[in-house]
Amino acid sequence: MENIIIHTEFIKLQDLLKFANLVSSGGEAKERVQAGEVTVNGEVCTMRGKKIRPGDDVVFQGTHYTVSYADS
């Protein structure tokens, strides 16, 4: 599992994909999410604006990602 450090309360799913350099653009992030290629906490998520908070498990291309706050 890879950990992504954020400095805000949450990060939107499509922004997480961009921030972690998993996709090359916001348009690609939108397409991947809407195509059902991403799961959040074990369920396919097609909401690109889904708020991802520490403790959430995001899976993209077989790799698990989670977020944590910069100060924790």
PQR file of N, CA, C, O and H, with PARSE charges and radii, in Angstrom:
ATOM      1  N   MET A   1       0.848  -1.177   0.000 -0.4000 1.5000
ATOM      2  CA  MET A   1       0.000   0.000   0.000 -0.0000 2.0000
ATOM      3  C   MET A   1       0.889   1.234   0.000  0.5500 1.7000
ATOM      4  O   MET A   1       1.863   1.321   0.747 -0.5500 1.4000
ATOM      5  N   GLU A   2       0.537   2.174  -0.843 -0.4000 1.5000
ATOM      6  CA  GLU A   2       1.292   3.421  -0.915 -0.0000 2.0000
ATOM      7  C   GLU A   2       0.526   4.520  -0.192  0.5500 1.7000
ATOM      8  O   GLU A   2      -0.700   4.597  -0.272 -0.5500 1.4000
ATOM      9  H   GLU A   2      -0.255   2.104  -1.450  0.4000 1.0000
ATOM     10  N   ASN A   3       1.257   5.356   0.507 -0.4000 1.5000
ATOM     11  CA  ASN A   3       0.653   6.432   1.280 -0.0000 2.0000
ATOM     12  C   ASN A   3       0.861   7.759   0.570  0.5500 1.7000
ATOM     13  O   ASN A   3       1.969   8.083   0.144 -0.5500 1.4000
ATOM     14  H   ASN A   3       2.253   5.293   0.572  0.4000 1.0000
ATOM     15  N   ILE A   4      -0.220   8.521   0.446 -0.4000 1.5000
ATOM     16  CA  ILE A   4      -0.171   9.849  -0.166 -0.0000 2.0000
ATOM     17  C   ILE A   4      -0.398  10.866   0.954  0.5500 1.7000
ATOM     18  O   ILE A   4      -1.395  10.784   1.670 -0.5500 1.4000
ATOM     19  H   ILE A   4      -1.120   8.257   0.792  0.4000 1.0000
ATOM     20  N   ILE A   5       0.514  11.817   1.107 -0.4000 1.5000
ATOM     21  CA  ILE A   5       0.410  12.836   2.150 -0.0000 2.0000
ATOM     22  C   ILE A   5      -0.385  14.022   1.612  0.5500 1.7000
ATOM     23  O   ILE A   5      -0.075  14.562   0.551 -0.5500 1.4000
ATOM     24  H   ILE A   5       1.324  11.884   0.525  0.4000 1.0000
ATOM     25  N   ILE A   6      -1.430  14.425   2.371 -0.4000 1.5000
ATOM     26  CA  ILE A   6      -2.211  15.600   1.972 -0.0000 2.0000
ATOM     27  C   ILE A   6      -2.119  16.660   3.059  0.5500 1.7000
ATOM     28  O   ILE A   6      -1.808  16.362   4.212 -0.5500 1.4000
ATOM     29  H   ILE A   6      -1.682  13.987   3.233  0.4000 1.0000
ATOM     30  N   HIS A   7      -2.394  17.901   2.675 -0.4000 1.5000
ATOM     31  CA  HIS A   7      -2.324  19.024   3.611 -0.0000 2.0000
ATOM     32  C   HIS A   7      -3.695  19.640   3.839  0.5500 1.7000
ATOM     33  O   HIS A   7      -3.806  20.712   4.435 -0.5500 1.4000
ATOM     34  H   HIS A   7      -2.647  18.144   1.739  0.4000 1.0000
ATOM     35  N   THR A   8      -4.738  18.969   3.369 -0.4000 1.5000
ATOM     36  CA  THR A   8      -6.106  19.456   3.509 -0.0000 2.0000
ATOM     37  C   THR A   8      -6.944  18.386   4.202  0.5500 1.7000
ATOM     38  O   THR A   8      -6.465  17.279   4.448 -0.5500 1.4000
ATOM     39  H   THR A   8      -4.648  18.098   2.885  0.4000 1.0000
ATOM     40  N   GLU A   9      -8.194  18.719   4.515 -0.4000 1.5000
ATOM     41  CA  GLU A   9      -9.075  17.775   5.209 -0.0000 2.0000
ATOM     42  C   GLU A   9      -9.343  16.525   4.378  0.5500 1.7000
ATOM     43  O   GLU A   9      -9.453  15.424   4.919 -0.5500 1.4000
ATOM     44  H   GLU A   9      -8.582  19.619   4.315  0.4000 1.0000
ATOM     45  N   PHE A  10      -9.447  16.699   3.062 -0.4000 1.5000
ATOM     46  CA  PHE A  10      -9.716  15.592   2.142 -0.0000 2.0000
ATOM     47  C   PHE A  10      -9.141  15.938   0.780  0.5500 1.7000
ATOM     48  O   PHE A  10      -8.694  17.061   0.549 -0.5500 1.4000
ATOM     49  H   PHE A  10      -9.357  17.593   2.623  0.4000 1.0000
ATOM     50  N   ILE A  11      -9.155  14.963  -0.117 -0.4000 1.5000
ATOM     51  CA  ILE A  11      -8.757  15.195  -1.507 -0.0000 2.0000
ATOM     52  C   ILE A  11      -9.771  14.475  -2.384  0.5500 1.7000
ATOM     53  O   ILE A  11     -10.167  13.348  -2.089 -0.5500 1.4000
ATOM     54  H   ILE A  11      -9.518  14.050   0.071  0.4000 1.0000
ATOM     55  N   LYS A  12     -10.183  15.122  -3.448 -0.4000 1.5000
ATOM     56  CA  LYS A  12     -11.143  14.493  -4.355 -0.0000 2.0000
ATOM     57  C   LYS A  12     -10.448  13.365  -5.111  0.5500 1.7000
ATOM     58  O   LYS A  12      -9.250  13.425  -5.390 -0.5500 1.4000
ATOM     59  H   LYS A  12      -9.861  16.038  -3.687  0.4000 1.0000
ATOM     60  N   LEU A  13     -11.220  12.346  -5.431 -0.4000 1.5000
ATOM     61  CA  LEU A  13     -10.663  11.156  -6.070 -0.0000 2.0000
ATOM     62  C   LEU A  13      -9.873  11.492  -7.323  0.5500 1.7000
ATOM     63  O   LEU A  13      -8.742  11.031  -7.478 -0.5500 1.4000
ATOM     64  H   LEU A  13     -12.193  12.298  -5.204  0.4000 1.0000
ATOM     65  N   GLN A  14     -10.449  12.290  -8.228 -0.4000 1.5000
ATOM     66  CA  GLN A  14      -9.716  12.610  -9.456 -0.0000 2.0000
ATOM     67  C   GLN A  14      -8.452  13.398  -9.165  0.5500 1.7000
ATOM     68  O   GLN A  14      -7.454  13.249  -9.871 -0.5500 1.4000
ATOM     69  H   GLN A  14     -11.368  12.664  -8.103  0.4000 1.0000
ATOM     70  N   ASP A  15      -8.479  14.237  -8.133 -0.4000 1.5000
ATOM     71  CA  ASP A  15      -7.290  15.005  -7.761 -0.0000 2.0000
ATOM     72  C   ASP A  15      -6.219  14.105  -7.144  0.5500 1.7000
ATOM     73  O   ASP A  15      -5.024  14.349  -7.314 -0.5500 1.4000
ATOM     74  H   ASP A  15      -9.290  14.358  -7.560  0.4000 1.0000
ATOM     75  N   LEU A  16      -6.646  13.076  -6.437 -0.4000 1.5000
ATOM     76  CA  LEU A  16      -5.693  12.107  -5.878 -0.0000 2.0000
ATOM     77  C   LEU A  16      -4.932  11.411  -6.999  0.5500 1.7000
ATOM     78  O   LEU A  16      -3.715  11.242  -6.921 -0.5500 1.4000
ATOM     79  H   LEU A  16      -7.617  12.878  -6.299  0.4000 1.0000
ATOM     80  N   LEU A  17      -5.648  11.014  -8.031 -0.4000 1.5000
ATOM     81  CA  LEU A  17      -4.995  10.335  -9.157 -0.0000 2.0000
ATOM     82  C   LEU A  17      -3.964  11.246  -9.823  0.5500 1.7000
ATOM     83  O   LEU A  17      -2.878  10.801 -10.194 -0.5500 1.4000
ATOM     84  H   LEU A  17      -6.636  11.151  -8.094  0.4000 1.0000
ATOM     85  N   LYS A  18      -4.315  12.523  -9.970 -0.4000 1.5000
ATOM     86  CA  LYS A  18      -3.374  13.475 -10.568 -0.0000 2.0000
ATOM     87  C   LYS A  18      -2.214  13.769  -9.624  0.5500 1.7000
ATOM     88  O   LYS A  18      -1.056  13.759 -10.040 -0.5500 1.4000
ATOM     89  H   LYS A  18      -5.197  12.885  -9.668  0.4000 1.0000
ATOM     90  N   PHE A  19      -2.521  14.031  -8.354 -0.4000 1.5000
ATOM     91  CA  PHE A  19      -1.510  14.386  -7.362 -0.0000 2.0000
ATOM     92  C   PHE A  19      -0.468  13.287  -7.206  0.5500 1.7000
ATOM     93  O   PHE A  19       0.716  13.571  -7.025 -0.5500 1.4000
ATOM     94  H   PHE A  19      -3.462  14.040  -8.016  0.4000 1.0000
ATOM     95  N   ALA A  20      -0.902  12.044  -7.275 -0.4000 1.5000
ATOM     96  CA  ALA A  20       0.002  10.903  -7.109 -0.0000 2.0000
ATOM     97  C   ALA A  20       0.677  10.505  -8.426  0.5500 1.7000
ATOM     98  O   ALA A  20       1.389   9.502  -8.480 -0.5500 1.4000
ATOM     99  H   ALA A  20      -1.864  11.813  -7.421  0.4000 1.0000
ATOM    100  N   ASN A  21       0.456  11.281  -9.477 -0.4000 1.5000
ATOM    101  CA  ASN A  21       1.034  11.020 -10.800 -0.0000 2.0000
ATOM    102  C   ASN A  21       0.632   9.652 -11.354  0.5500 1.7000
ATOM    103  O   ASN A  21       1.428   8.979 -12.010 -0.5500 1.4000
ATOM    104  H   ASN A  21      -0.123  12.095  -9.433  0.4000 1.0000
ATOM    105  N   LEU A  22      -0.608   9.251 -11.083 -0.4000 1.5000
ATOM    106  CA  LEU A  22      -1.115   7.980 -11.598 -0.0000 2.0000
ATOM    107  C   LEU A  22      -1.731   8.150 -12.974  0.5500 1.7000
ATOM    108  O   LEU A  22      -1.881   7.183 -13.721 -0.5500 1.4000
ATOM    109  H   LEU A  22      -1.255   9.798 -10.550  0.4000 1.0000
ATOM    110  N   VAL A  23      -2.088   9.382 -13.304 -0.4000 1.5000
ATOM    111  CA  VAL A  23      -2.610   9.726 -14.626 -0.0000 2.0000
ATOM    112  C   VAL A  23      -1.892  10.979 -15.092  0.5500 1.7000
ATOM    113  O   VAL A  23      -1.292  11.697 -14.292 -0.5500 1.4000
ATOM    114  H   VAL A  23      -1.967  10.167 -12.697  0.4000 1.0000
ATOM    115  N   SER A  24      -1.957  11.237 -16.392 -0.4000 1.5000
ATOM    116  CA  SER A  24      -1.207  12.373 -16.926 -0.0000 2.0000
ATOM    117  C   SER A  24      -1.997  13.674 -16.959  0.5500 1.7000
ATOM    118  O   SER A  24      -1.416  14.746 -17.129 -0.5500 1.4000
ATOM    119  H   SER A  24      -2.444  10.654 -17.042  0.4000 1.0000
ATOM    120  N   SER A  25      -3.330  13.593 -16.798 -0.4000 1.5000
ATOM    121  CA  SER A  25      -4.134  14.812 -16.871 -0.0000 2.0000
ATOM    122  C   SER A  25      -5.448  14.628 -16.132  0.5500 1.7000
ATOM    123  O   SER A  25      -5.845  13.513 -15.791 -0.5500 1.4000
ATOM    124  H   SER A  25      -3.802  12.723 -16.661  0.4000 1.0000
ATOM    125  N   GLY A  26      -6.111  15.753 -15.896 -0.4000 1.5000
ATOM    126  CA  GLY A  26      -7.425  15.701 -15.269 -0.0000 2.0000
ATOM    127  C   GLY A  26      -8.434  14.987 -16.149  0.5500 1.7000
ATOM    128  O   GLY A  26      -9.318  14.292 -15.647 -0.5500 1.4000
ATOM    129  H   GLY A  26      -5.789  16.659 -16.173  0.4000 1.0000
ATOM    130  N   GLY A  27      -8.309  15.155 -17.449 -0.4000 1.5000
ATOM    131  CA  GLY A  27      -9.206  14.476 -18.380 -0.0000 2.0000
ATOM    132  C   GLY A  27      -9.054  12.964 -18.304  0.5500 1.7000
ATOM    133  O   GLY A  27     -10.039  12.227 -18.348 -0.5500 1.4000
ATOM    134  H   GLY A  27      -7.591  15.720 -17.856  0.4000 1.0000
ATOM    135  N   GLU A  28      -7.813  12.508 -18.191 -0.4000 1.5000
ATOM    136  CA  GLU A  28      -7.585  11.067 -18.065 -0.0000 2.0000
ATOM    137  C   GLU A  28      -8.143  10.558 -16.742  0.5500 1.7000
ATOM    138  O   GLU A  28      -8.729   9.476 -16.690 -0.5500 1.4000
ATOM    139  H   GLU A  28      -7.012  13.106 -18.155  0.4000 1.0000
ATOM    140  N   ALA A  29      -7.965  11.332 -15.673 -0.4000 1.5000
ATOM    141  CA  ALA A  29      -8.506  10.939 -14.366 -0.0000 2.0000
ATOM    142  C   ALA A  29     -10.018  10.793 -14.455  0.5500 1.7000
ATOM    143  O   ALA A  29     -10.580   9.819 -13.954 -0.5500 1.4000
ATOM    144  H   ALA A  29      -7.489  12.211 -15.716  0.4000 1.0000
ATOM    145  N   LYS A  30     -10.673  11.749 -15.086 -0.4000 1.5000
ATOM    146  CA  LYS A  30     -12.128  11.705 -15.251 -0.0000 2.0000
ATOM    147  C   LYS A  30     -12.546  10.445 -16.001  0.5500 1.7000
ATOM    148  O   LYS A  30     -13.468   9.744 -15.583 -0.5500 1.4000
ATOM    149  H   LYS A  30     -10.216  12.540 -15.493  0.4000 1.0000
ATOM    150  N   GLU A  31     -11.873  10.163 -17.096 -0.4000 1.5000
ATOM    151  CA  GLU A  31     -12.207   8.982 -17.910 -0.0000 2.0000
ATOM    152  C   GLU A  31     -12.015   7.693 -17.123  0.5500 1.7000
ATOM    153  O   GLU A  31     -12.871   6.809 -17.165 -0.5500 1.4000
ATOM    154  H   GLU A  31     -11.124  10.732 -17.435  0.4000 1.0000
ATOM    155  N   ARG A  32     -10.908   7.575 -16.409 -0.4000 1.5000
ATOM    156  CA  ARG A  32     -10.608   6.345 -15.655 -0.0000 2.0000
ATOM    157  C   ARG A  32     -11.630   6.109 -14.544  0.5500 1.7000
ATOM    158  O   ARG A  32     -12.086   4.984 -14.336 -0.5500 1.4000
ATOM    159  H   ARG A  32     -10.212   8.293 -16.375  0.4000 1.0000
ATOM    160  N   VAL A  33     -11.982   7.179 -13.833 -0.4000 1.5000
ATOM    161  CA  VAL A  33     -12.948   7.049 -12.743 -0.0000 2.0000
ATOM    162  C   VAL A  33     -14.325   6.691 -13.308  0.5500 1.7000
ATOM    163  O   VAL A  33     -14.970   5.760 -12.828 -0.5500 1.4000
ATOM    164  H   VAL A  33     -11.611   8.092 -14.002  0.4000 1.0000
ATOM    165  N   GLN A  34     -14.769   7.421 -14.315 -0.4000 1.5000
ATOM    166  CA  GLN A  34     -16.090   7.172 -14.879 -0.0000 2.0000
ATOM    167  C   GLN A  34     -16.188   5.823 -15.576  0.5500 1.7000
ATOM    168  O   GLN A  34     -17.286   5.295 -15.749 -0.5500 1.4000
ATOM    169  H   GLN A  34     -14.245   8.178 -14.705  0.4000 1.0000
ATOM    170  N   ALA A  35     -15.057   5.262 -15.977 -0.4000 1.5000
ATOM    171  CA  ALA A  35     -15.041   3.937 -16.607 -0.0000 2.0000
ATOM    172  C   ALA A  35     -15.067   2.816 -15.566  0.5500 1.7000
ATOM    173  O   ALA A  35     -15.121   1.637 -15.918 -0.5500 1.4000
ATOM    174  H   ALA A  35     -14.164   5.691 -15.837  0.4000 1.0000
ATOM    175  N   GLY A  36     -15.029   3.184 -14.290 -0.4000 1.5000
ATOM    176  CA  GLY A  36     -15.092   2.177 -13.228 -0.0000 2.0000
ATOM    177  C   GLY A  36     -13.774   1.490 -12.953  0.5500 1.7000
ATOM    178  O   GLY A  36     -13.760   0.362 -12.460 -0.5500 1.4000
ATOM    179  H   GLY A  36     -14.985   4.141 -14.004  0.4000 1.0000
ATOM    180  N   GLU A  37     -12.662   2.144 -13.260 -0.4000 1.5000
ATOM    181  CA  GLU A  37     -11.340   1.545 -13.070 -0.0000 2.0000
ATOM    182  C   GLU A  37     -10.774   1.753 -11.667  0.5500 1.7000
ATOM    183  O   GLU A  37      -9.669   1.299 -11.371 -0.5500 1.4000
ATOM    184  H   GLU A  37     -12.674   3.060 -13.661  0.4000 1.0000
ATOM    185  N   VAL A  38     -11.524   2.434 -10.805 -0.4000 1.5000
ATOM    186  CA  VAL A  38     -11.034   2.769  -9.468 -0.0000 2.0000
ATOM    187  C   VAL A  38     -12.022   2.240  -8.427  0.5500 1.7000
ATOM    188  O   VAL A  38     -13.235   2.362  -8.598 -0.5500 1.4000
ATOM    189  H   VAL A  38     -12.422   2.802 -11.046  0.4000 1.0000
ATOM    190  N   THR A  39     -11.497   1.655  -7.353 -0.4000 1.5000
ATOM    191  CA  THR A  39     -12.361   1.277  -6.242 -0.0000 2.0000
ATOM    192  C   THR A  39     -11.974   2.079  -5.010  0.5500 1.7000
ATOM    193  O   THR A  39     -10.808   2.414  -4.798 -0.5500 1.4000
ATOM    194  H   THR A  39     -10.512   1.556  -7.215  0.4000 1.0000
ATOM    195  N   VAL A  40     -12.988   2.376  -4.205 -0.4000 1.5000
ATOM    196  CA  VAL A  40     -12.778   3.073  -2.937 -0.0000 2.0000
ATOM    197  C   VAL A  40     -13.408   2.209  -1.858  0.5500 1.7000
ATOM    198  O   VAL A  40     -14.607   1.930  -1.887 -0.5500 1.4000
ATOM    199  H   VAL A  40     -13.934   2.104  -4.378  0.4000 1.0000
ATOM    200  N   ASN A  41     -12.590   1.792  -0.914 -0.4000 1.5000
ATOM    201  CA  ASN A  41     -13.049   0.932   0.187 -0.0000 2.0000
ATOM    202  C   ASN A  41     -13.761  -0.317  -0.326  0.5500 1.7000
ATOM    203  O   ASN A  41     -14.773  -0.740   0.233 -0.5500 1.4000
ATOM    204  H   ASN A  41     -11.617   2.019  -0.891  0.4000 1.0000
ATOM    205  N   GLY A  42     -13.222  -0.902  -1.395 -0.4000 1.5000
ATOM    206  CA  GLY A  42     -13.719  -2.171  -1.911 -0.0000 2.0000
ATOM    207  C   GLY A  42     -14.864  -2.088  -2.893  0.5500 1.7000
ATOM    208  O   GLY A  42     -15.322  -3.122  -3.380 -0.5500 1.4000
ATOM    209  H   GLY A  42     -12.399  -0.559  -1.849  0.4000 1.0000
ATOM    210  N   GLU A  43     -15.347  -0.886  -3.203 -0.4000 1.5000
ATOM    211  CA  GLU A  43     -16.456  -0.729  -4.132 -0.0000 2.0000
ATOM    212  C   GLU A  43     -16.041   0.154  -5.300  0.5500 1.7000
ATOM    213  O   GLU A  43     -15.332   1.144  -5.120 -0.5500 1.4000
ATOM    214  H   GLU A  43     -14.975  -0.047  -2.806  0.4000 1.0000
ATOM    215  N   VAL A  44     -16.492  -0.214  -6.506 -0.4000 1.5000
ATOM    216  CA  VAL A  44     -16.212   0.607  -7.676 -0.0000 2.0000
ATOM    217  C   VAL A  44     -16.814   1.985  -7.449  0.5500 1.7000
ATOM    218  O   VAL A  44     -17.967   2.107  -7.037 -0.5500 1.4000
ATOM    219  H   VAL A  44     -17.068  -1.018  -6.652  0.4000 1.0000
ATOM    220  N   CYS A  45     -16.036   3.010  -7.716 -0.4000 1.5000
ATOM    221  CA  CYS A  45     -16.498   4.384  -7.522 -0.0000 2.0000
ATOM    222  C   CYS A  45     -16.394   5.138  -8.845  0.5500 1.7000
ATOM    223  O   CYS A  45     -15.312   5.247  -9.421 -0.5500 1.4000
ATOM    224  H   CYS A  45     -15.099   2.910  -8.050  0.4000 1.0000
ATOM    225  N   THR A  46     -17.513   5.652  -9.318 -0.4000 1.5000
ATOM    226  CA  THR A  46     -17.515   6.424 -10.558 -0.0000 2.0000
ATOM    227  C   THR A  46     -17.731   7.914 -10.292  0.5500 1.7000
ATOM    228  O   THR A  46     -17.957   8.690 -11.220 -0.5500 1.4000
ATOM    229  H   THR A  46     -18.393   5.563  -8.850  0.4000 1.0000
ATOM    230  N   MET A  47     -17.660   8.303  -9.027 -0.4000 1.5000
ATOM    231  CA  MET A  47     -17.807   9.716  -8.665 -0.0000 2.0000
ATOM    232  C   MET A  47     -16.423  10.341  -8.562  0.5500 1.7000
ATOM    233  O   MET A  47     -15.714  10.132  -7.578 -0.5500 1.4000
ATOM    234  H   MET A  47     -17.476   7.672  -8.273  0.4000 1.0000
ATOM    235  N   ARG A  48     -16.043  11.098  -9.562 -0.4000 1.5000
ATOM    236  CA  ARG A  48     -14.689  11.655  -9.570 -0.0000 2.0000
ATOM    237  C   ARG A  48     -14.466  12.671  -8.459  0.5500 1.7000
ATOM    238  O   ARG A  48     -13.324  12.932  -8.082 -0.5500 1.4000
ATOM    239  H   ARG A  48     -16.619  11.268 -10.362  0.4000 1.0000
ATOM    240  N   GLY A  49     -15.549  13.250  -7.926 -0.4000 1.5000
ATOM    241  CA  GLY A  49     -15.433  14.218  -6.843 -0.0000 2.0000
ATOM    242  C   GLY A  49     -15.538  13.602  -5.461  0.5500 1.7000
ATOM    243  O   GLY A  49     -15.631  14.325  -4.469 -0.5500 1.4000
ATOM    244  H   GLY A  49     -16.477  13.038  -8.232  0.4000 1.0000
ATOM    245  N   LYS A  50     -15.524  12.274  -5.379 -0.4000 1.5000
ATOM    246  CA  LYS A  50     -15.608  11.563  -4.099 -0.0000 2.0000
ATOM    247  C   LYS A  50     -14.505  12.054  -3.168  0.5500 1.7000
ATOM    248  O   LYS A  50     -13.338  12.103  -3.554 -0.5500 1.4000
ATOM    249  H   LYS A  50     -15.448  11.687  -6.185  0.4000 1.0000
ATOM    250  N   LYS A  51     -14.874  12.414  -1.952 -0.4000 1.5000
ATOM    251  CA  LYS A  51     -13.904  12.914  -0.985 -0.0000 2.0000
ATOM    252  C   LYS A  51     -13.151  11.742  -0.365  0.5500 1.7000
ATOM    253  O   LYS A  51     -13.751  10.859   0.248 -0.5500 1.4000
ATOM    254  H   LYS A  51     -15.823  12.375  -1.639  0.4000 1.0000
ATOM    255  N   ILE A  52     -11.852  11.746  -0.529 -0.4000 1.5000
ATOM    256  CA  ILE A  52     -10.991  10.704   0.031 -0.0000 2.0000
ATOM    257  C   ILE A  52     -10.335  11.271   1.286  0.5500 1.7000
ATOM    258  O   ILE A  52      -9.684  12.315   1.256 -0.5500 1.4000
ATOM    259  H   ILE A  52     -11.364  12.464  -1.027  0.4000 1.0000
ATOM    260  N   ARG A  53     -10.526  10.554   2.382 -0.4000 1.5000
ATOM    261  CA  ARG A  53      -9.997  10.990   3.674 -0.0000 2.0000
ATOM    262  C   ARG A  53      -9.048   9.918   4.216  0.5500 1.7000
ATOM    263  O   ARG A  53      -9.072   8.778   3.753 -0.5500 1.4000
ATOM    264  H   ARG A  53     -11.055   9.705   2.407  0.4000 1.0000
ATOM    265  N   PRO A  54      -8.219  10.278   5.187 -0.5600 1.5000
ATOM    266  CA  PRO A  54      -7.330   9.272   5.780  0.2800 2.0000
ATOM    267  C   PRO A  54      -8.119   8.042   6.228  0.5500 1.7000
ATOM    268  O   PRO A  54      -9.186   8.147   6.833 -0.5500 1.4000
ATOM    269  N   GLY A  55      -7.563   6.883   5.912 -0.4000 1.5000
ATOM    270  CA  GLY A  55      -8.218   5.625   6.238 -0.0000 2.0000
ATOM    271  C   GLY A  55      -8.936   4.999   5.060  0.5500 1.7000
ATOM    272  O   GLY A  55      -9.202   3.797   5.063 -0.5500 1.4000
ATOM    273  H   GLY A  55      -6.696   6.798   5.421  0.4000 1.0000
ATOM    274  N   ASP A  56      -9.257   5.807   4.040 -0.4000 1.5000
ATOM    275  CA  ASP A  56      -9.899   5.255   2.841 -0.0000 2.0000
ATOM    276  C   ASP A  56      -8.878   4.472   2.031  0.5500 1.7000
ATOM    277  O   ASP A  56      -7.706   4.843   1.958 -0.5500 1.4000
ATOM    278  H   ASP A  56      -9.040   6.783   4.037  0.4000 1.0000
ATOM    279  N   ASP A  57      -9.334   3.393   1.428 -0.4000 1.5000
ATOM    280  CA  ASP A  57      -8.487   2.532   0.597 -0.0000 2.0000
ATOM    281  C   ASP A  57      -8.887   2.704  -0.864  0.5500 1.7000
ATOM    282  O   ASP A  57      -9.995   2.336  -1.256 -0.5500 1.4000
ATOM    283  H   ASP A  57     -10.285   3.092   1.487  0.4000 1.0000
ATOM    284  N   VAL A  58      -7.994   3.257  -1.660 -0.4000 1.5000
ATOM    285  CA  VAL A  58      -8.237   3.470  -3.085 -0.0000 2.0000
ATOM    286  C   VAL A  58      -7.374   2.480  -3.860  0.5500 1.7000
ATOM    287  O   VAL A  58      -6.173   2.370  -3.612 -0.5500 1.4000
ATOM    288  H   VAL A  58      -7.095   3.555  -1.341  0.4000 1.0000
ATOM    289  N   VAL A  59      -7.988   1.760  -4.800 -0.4000 1.5000
ATOM    290  CA  VAL A  59      -7.233   0.821  -5.625 -0.0000 2.0000
ATOM    291  C   VAL A  59      -7.326   1.266  -7.075  0.5500 1.7000
ATOM    292  O   VAL A  59      -8.414   1.478  -7.610 -0.5500 1.4000
ATOM    293  H   VAL A  59      -8.964   1.849  -5.001  0.4000 1.0000
ATOM    294  N   PHE A  60      -6.156   1.402  -7.703 -0.4000 1.5000
ATOM    295  CA  PHE A  60      -6.072   1.784  -9.110 -0.0000 2.0000
ATOM    296  C   PHE A  60      -4.980   0.945  -9.748  0.5500 1.7000
ATOM    297  O   PHE A  60      -3.845   0.933  -9.272 -0.5500 1.4000
ATOM    298  H   PHE A  60      -5.272   1.230  -7.268  0.4000 1.0000
ATOM    299  N   GLN A  61      -5.311   0.252 -10.806 -0.4000 1.5000
ATOM    300  CA  GLN A  61      -4.384  -0.621 -11.532 -0.0000 2.0000
ATOM    301  C   GLN A  61      -3.695  -1.615 -10.596  0.5500 1.7000
ATOM    302  O   GLN A  61      -2.498  -1.875 -10.716 -0.5500 1.4000
ATOM    303  H   GLN A  61      -6.234   0.262 -11.192  0.4000 1.0000
ATOM    304  N   GLY A  62      -4.475  -2.165  -9.664 -0.4000 1.5000
ATOM    305  CA  GLY A  62      -3.970  -3.222  -8.788 -0.0000 2.0000
ATOM    306  C   GLY A  62      -3.158  -2.775  -7.589  0.5500 1.7000
ATOM    307  O   GLY A  62      -2.731  -3.607  -6.789 -0.5500 1.4000
ATOM    308  H   GLY A  62      -5.448  -1.955  -9.567  0.4000 1.0000
ATOM    309  N   THR A  63      -2.937  -1.480  -7.450 -0.4000 1.5000
ATOM    310  CA  THR A  63      -2.161  -0.972  -6.320 -0.0000 2.0000
ATOM    311  C   THR A  63      -3.082  -0.230  -5.360  0.5500 1.7000
ATOM    312  O   THR A  63      -3.957   0.525  -5.784 -0.5500 1.4000
ATOM    313  H   THR A  63      -3.284  -0.803  -8.100  0.4000 1.0000
ATOM    314  N   HIS A  64      -2.878  -0.452  -4.060 -0.4000 1.5000
ATOM    315  CA  HIS A  64      -3.668   0.207  -3.029 -0.0000 2.0000
ATOM    316  C   HIS A  64      -2.991   1.514  -2.626  0.5500 1.7000
ATOM    317  O   HIS A  64      -1.769   1.585  -2.491 -0.5500 1.4000
ATOM    318  H   HIS A  64      -2.167  -1.066  -3.715  0.4000 1.0000
ATOM    319  N   TYR A  65      -3.808   2.538  -2.440 -0.4000 1.5000
ATOM    320  CA  TYR A  65      -3.330   3.845  -2.007 -0.0000 2.0000
ATOM    321  C   TYR A  65      -4.192   4.299  -0.835  0.5500 1.7000
ATOM    322  O   TYR A  65      -5.389   4.014  -0.782 -0.5500 1.4000
ATOM    323  H   TYR A  65      -4.800   2.480  -2.550  0.4000 1.0000
ATOM    324  N   THR A  66      -3.574   5.006   0.098 -0.4000 1.5000
ATOM    325  CA  THR A  66      -4.308   5.619   1.185 -0.0000 2.0000
ATOM    326  C   THR A  66      -3.716   7.009   1.391  0.5500 1.7000
ATOM    327  O   THR A  66      -2.621   7.309   0.916 -0.5500 1.4000
ATOM    328  H   THR A  66      -2.602   5.237   0.055  0.4000 1.0000
ATOM    329  N   VAL A  67      -4.455   7.846   2.105 -0.4000 1.5000
ATOM    330  CA  VAL A  67      -3.959   9.190   2.368 -0.0000 2.0000
ATOM    331  C   VAL A  67      -3.774   9.367   3.861  0.5500 1.7000
ATOM    332  O   VAL A  67      -4.422   8.702   4.669 -0.5500 1.4000
ATOM    333  H   VAL A  67      -5.344   7.602   2.491  0.4000 1.0000
ATOM    334  N   SER A  68      -2.883  10.271   4.209 -0.4000 1.5000
ATOM    335  CA  SER A  68      -2.714  10.665   5.608 -0.0000 2.0000
ATOM    336  C   SER A  68      -2.374  12.142   5.635  0.5500 1.7000
ATOM    337  O   SER A  68      -1.896  12.715   4.656 -0.5500 1.4000
ATOM    338  H   SER A  68      -2.357  10.811   3.552  0.4000 1.0000
ATOM    339  N   TYR A  69      -2.635  12.740   6.788 -0.4000 1.5000
ATOM    340  CA  TYR A  69      -2.346  14.151   6.949 -0.0000 2.0000
ATOM    341  C   TYR A  69      -0.846  14.377   7.115  0.5500 1.7000
ATOM    342  O   TYR A  69      -0.137  13.530   7.659 -0.5500 1.4000
ATOM    343  H   TYR A  69      -3.023  12.275   7.584  0.4000 1.0000
ATOM    344  N   ALA A  70      -0.381  15.500   6.652 -0.4000 1.5000
ATOM    345  CA  ALA A  70       1.047  15.804   6.710 -0.0000 2.0000
ATOM    346  C   ALA A  70       1.568  15.854   8.137  0.5500 1.7000
ATOM    347  O   ALA A  70       2.737  15.546   8.372 -0.5500 1.4000
ATOM    348  H   ALA A  70      -0.956  16.188   6.210  0.4000 1.0000
ATOM    349  N   ASP A  71       0.729  16.235   9.097 -0.4000 1.5000
ATOM    350  CA  ASP A  71       1.199  16.396  10.469 -0.0000 2.0000
ATOM    351  C   ASP A  71       0.967  15.167  11.337  0.5500 1.7000
ATOM    352  O   ASP A  71       1.163  15.233  12.550 -0.5500 1.4000
ATOM    353  H   ASP A  71      -0.220  16.486   8.907  0.4000 1.0000
ATOM    354  N   SER A  72       0.549  14.034  10.742 -0.4000 1.5000
ATOM    355  CA  SER A  72       0.320  12.850  11.575 -0.0000 2.0000
ATOM    356  C   SER A  72       1.359  11.789  11.347  0.5500 1.7000
ATOM    357  O   SER A  72       1.308  10.730  11.973 -0.5500 1.4000
ATOM    358  H   SER A  72       0.389  13.980   9.756  0.4000 1.0000
TER
END
